[in-house]
Amino acid sequence: MSPLFRRAGPPGDRLVTLIRKPGCHLCDDAQVVVEKVCSERGVPWESKDITEDRELYEKYWEQIPVVLVDGRQHTFWRVNEDRLRKALGD
């Protein structure tokens, strides 16, 4: 199983990953949504910088920001609050 993939479970067992890069306004907008929804749901989240990870850069450079939920790609470019809530068990 990939280290980025985690099975769905209780909120504390879930993980949202925001893949971004410095100076990206869409990434900043995405982070606001991720922080808000994850805070509401009690779900941990992390941020990864594609400029510091060659594998992430090669996979996602055209799509950032990218949001992963439990290691699976949920969305890219724009993050919809309602859609993310639903993915986290709304």
ChimeraX attribute file (.defattr): number of C-alpha atoms within 10 A of each C-alpha:
attribute: neighborCount
match mode: 1-to-1
recipient: residues
	/A:1	5
	/A:2	7
	/A:3	7
	/A:4	13
	/A:5	14
	/A:6	15
	/A:7	12
	/A:8	14
	/A:9	12
	/A:10	12
	/A:11	14
	/A:12	10
	/A:13	13
	/A:14	19
	/A:15	23
	/A:16	24
	/A:17	22
	/A:18	25
	/A:19	24
	/A:20	28
	/A:21	20
	/A:22	10
	/A:23	8
	/A:24	12
	/A:25	12
	/A:26	17
	/A:27	22
	/A:28	15
	/A:29	14
	/A:30	25
	/A:31	22
	/A:32	12
	/A:33	17
	/A:34	26
	/A:35	16
	/A:36	14
	/A:37	19
	/A:38	20
	/A:39	12
	/A:40	10
	/A:41	15
	/A:42	15
	/A:43	18
	/A:44	16
	/A:45	20
	/A:46	14
	/A:47	14
	/A:48	14
	/A:49	16
	/A:50	20
	/A:51	13
	/A:52	10
	/A:53	10
	/A:54	11
	/A:55	11
	/A:56	15
	/A:57	18
	/A:58	10
	/A:59	10
	/A:60	15
	/A:61	17
	/A:62	11
	/A:63	15
	/A:64	22
	/A:65	26
	/A:66	23
	/A:67	29
	/A:68	19
	/A:69	22
	/A:70	22
	/A:71	17
	/A:72	15
	/A:73	14
	/A:74	16
	/A:75	18
	/A:76	20
	/A:77	15
	/A:78	16
	/A:79	21
	/A:80	13
	/A:81	16
	/A:82	12
	/A:83	13
	/A:84	20
	/A:85	16
	/A:86	9
	/A:87	13
	/A:88	22
	/A:89	12
	/A:90	9
